[in-house]
């Protein structure tokens, strides 16, 4: 108590001393602060100088089983006040060991001063070295070895009543250290960051971060720390804080647990059950139910055995019920050590020789490896949803990893001059990864010959497209520039009806279609016109009408500047798009018909002229042969017909003109139907 009073005398907190004395005596007395000057002088100069206070605080024993139920003034009050007043830093006293021991000695319910203690300690660690002395902060970060002593394998062996206080506090320390160190690195004029420690990505991956945070959410004694942990987790480990993961119900129903939790789970039981998914699905279902009924931390040791049978779920003869049960078990495992589970999952789905060498770091460095799996995955919606979950998490982890690399470079060199360039390179790389993933998933949605063989295959393809479109919708909402990048890159036009119908966020394309239409590339212009027509069907908005009118005017403008071959190349694929536009916006039918009539007349005129030209050389050649006689015809050397190519062009122009005529008739028919219905 005297030590605590001395600390407050040093910090001139006289009001707190008065309140403290009243609480200790159990009575309310009036103490004038003006009369406490002599007492302050005795405490601060004779009895407890600040250096003595700081050095003695290190030797105070930690409080065993520190929790919120303890009252009175504890050693944590003294140490916290000294940390806030920077007494340890001023007198070069290392308090790290005491902090670590007190964290390990804490139990539930959480003492309200422990989070503040960790915050003050992290602040005392992350101090820019003095330019004159070049001395680092006296308090050093808690080492990885010390943290692993608390974590290690203990978390995986705990029962439901185990205490998570030390784990939560150390996790809070790690996340807060990451937050403050990155904030320090981003500040200008911080040129002396050399020597500050950063924790390795591999070390952080071995900690069941998400599982511990979920425990804080479920257990009331830790609820005060949950919101802060979740904020830090979402900032620095976005791959562990996906919305889908937090929306999953990780708690089993009590009746379900009592029914399927009778026997202990063994490796032999899992192998015998999951190996019979096709022959004995009821046995596989019982095993999966038992796995689902257990706590995730308890079934994690069986993860390699469970993932070994993931390829078996791709068999077309495996029931959907078994596949869904397997997915539920996978989602529960995903709450423990996600990165390890992702690597096991992709290894199981890859058949090449490099799959055995796949490591967790490989998925972070190259997330596209997730999609290099068995082709059957793209026709199995349940397993595809698992792979997409891994892909989504890997992309987020890759972005976080690249950000850490940029910051680590700053910490290693202490230079900020090239930070902007590094950020640009990082953004370009992440955009390339995201767009490549989108393109690969869109390619998987293309209809194949096998899909057309049966109605069930078409229904499976439809469900696969739904899973992919749902994921792309999330990506486009999270990063709208990604949608622009993907559509400027382009993809098969037969998928436009799928994406416009299945991705609710496709309306954001209305912001850049005009720019896409102005590109000097026929394929991009065709894609833009087709995109306008499909989006207009889903979103018949005034902006869609303006863009549709712009597309028609652009096509009309090109009539006078393009050759017949270029006109055929540009307009032939866009004729169905004009029909769709007129169906959605009947007011544009007149403009479309005017444009098509002009296009048709030009096609007919060019075809007629070229047909006459083609006939003249053939007739002349026939007359020449009649005049030359047999002798000359025998001397003639056979040559290829130079007019074959022109004849093909004439036929193509004629077919093009016919298609234009059919398009006009279809638009007129739609107009008549609209008038009749009106």
C-alpha positions, 0 to 999 in steps of 0.5 A: 500500500505504501508503495502504491501511495508513493507511486501516486505521489510521484505522479502527483495524483493527490486526489486518488491518495485522498480517496485511497485513505478514506477507503482504507480507513472506512470513513469519509474525512476531509483531507486538504491537498495543500497540506500534503506537500510535506508528506509528498516530499518525504515519500518522493525524496526520502522514503521512496524515490522513483528509482527505488519504487521502480526497482522494488516493483519488479520483486513484488510477487505476482498475485496467484489466481488473479481474477475479477473477484479479488478486491483491494489494492494488488501488485497489478495496481502498482505496476500498471501505474508505473508503466503509465508514468514510464518509470520503468523506461526512465530508470531502465528497469525491465518488467517483462518477467513480472508481466509474463508471470502475472499473465500465466497466473491469471484465471477466470473471471478476467480481472479488469486491469489485465487488458490495461496492463498489456496495453501499457506494456506494449506501449513501453516496448514499441518506443523509437530508439533515442537518436543520441544514445541509440538505446532500444526500449528496456522492455522487450517483447515476449519471446516466441518460446515463452508464448509456446510454453503457454500454448504448446499442445495444452490447448488441444488437450483441454476439456470444456472446463479448462481455463483460457485466461492466459491464452486470451491475454497472450493472444491479446498481447500478440494482436495488440503488438501487431497493431501498434508496430504497424501503426508505428511503421506507417508514421512519417519520419520514423527512420530508426525502426531497426531492431524491433522484433516481428513475430514470424508468420509460421509461429502465428499460424501454429496458434489456434487464434480463431478457436480461442476468440470463439471461446471468448465469445461463448464464455461470459467471463471473457466477454469484455475482451471479445470485441477488442480481440475481434477488431484486431483479428479482422484487421491483421488476420482477415483470413481468420475472420471471414463472415461465413466462418462466424455465421457457421453454427459451431455448437451441436444440439444437446440432443444430437450430442447425447445421441452420438457421443457414446463411444470414443472416437478412434482412427480405426473407426474413422477409416472403417466408416469413411471408406464405405461411403458408397457401399455402406453410407449408413456406417459413414453417416454414423461416423460423421455424426459422431465426429460432428458431435465432438468439440472441434479441439478434440477431433483435430488430432484426427484431421489427417485421417478425415481429410484422407477420405475427402476424394471419396466424396467426389464419387458420383455414387456418394449421397448428398447427405454424406457430402453435407455431413462431411462438409459440416465436420470440415467446418468444425475442424476449420475453427481450430488451425485453419491454415493446417487444414487448408494444406491438408485439404488441397493435398487430398484433392491434388493427384500430382507429385508436387501435392505431397510437398505442398506446405501451408506457406505455399498456399499463402504465397500462391493462392491459385494453387488451391484451384489446381485440384481434381477436375471432379471438384468443379462438378461437386457443389459441396466439395467446391464450396469447401475449396472456395472457402479455402480459396477465399481464406488463402487470398485474404491470407496472401494480402495480409502476408504481403502487407507484413512483408512490406512492414518487415522491410521497413523494420529491417531497413528503417527506410520509408522512401520506397514504401509507396512503390512497395504498396503499389506492387502489392496492390497490383499483385493482389489484383492479379491474383484475385482476377486470375481466381475469378477467371478460373472459376468462370471457366469452370462454369462453362457447359461441356459435352458431359453436362449435356448428356443428362438432366442431372448433370445440367442441374449439377452445373446449375448448382455449381454456377450458383456457388461460384456466382455467390462467391464472385458477388462477395468479391465484387462487393468487397472490391468493386475495381475487381469487377472492372478489371475482370470485365476489361479482361473479358470472359466467354460471352456465353457466361454473361447470362449466368453472371448477370443473373447469378451475381446480384452486384453486376449492376456496378458494371453500369459505371464502366461499360461506356469506357469498355465500349470505347476501347479500340478492340472489336472483341471488347466492344462486342463484349460490352454490347452483349453485357449491356443487353444482359444487364438491362434485362436484370436492371432496366434502369434509366442508366441502362437505357442511356447505355443501350442508346449509347451502344446503338449510336456507337454501332450506327457511327461505325457503319460509315467507317468500317469495311464490310468484313469489319462490319460483319465481324462487329455486328454479326455477334451483336444482333441478338443483343439488339433484340434483347435491348428492344425487348427491355426498352421498346422505345429503342426499337425504332432506332434499332430498326433504322440502324439495321435497315441501313446495315442491311442495305449496305450488305445487299449492295456490297454483295450485289457488286461483288457478285457481278465482279465474281462472274466477269472473270469466270465468263471471260475465262470460258470465252477465252478457252473457246477461242484458244482451242484444244492446243492451248487448253492442253498447255494450260497449267492448273492454278488454284482458283483465286476467286474462292476466297471472294466467293466465300466472302460473298456467301458470308455477306449474304448470310449476314444480310439474311440474319439482319433481316431476321433480326428486324423481323424479330424486333418488329414482332416484339413491338407488335406483341407489346402493342397488343398487350398494351 
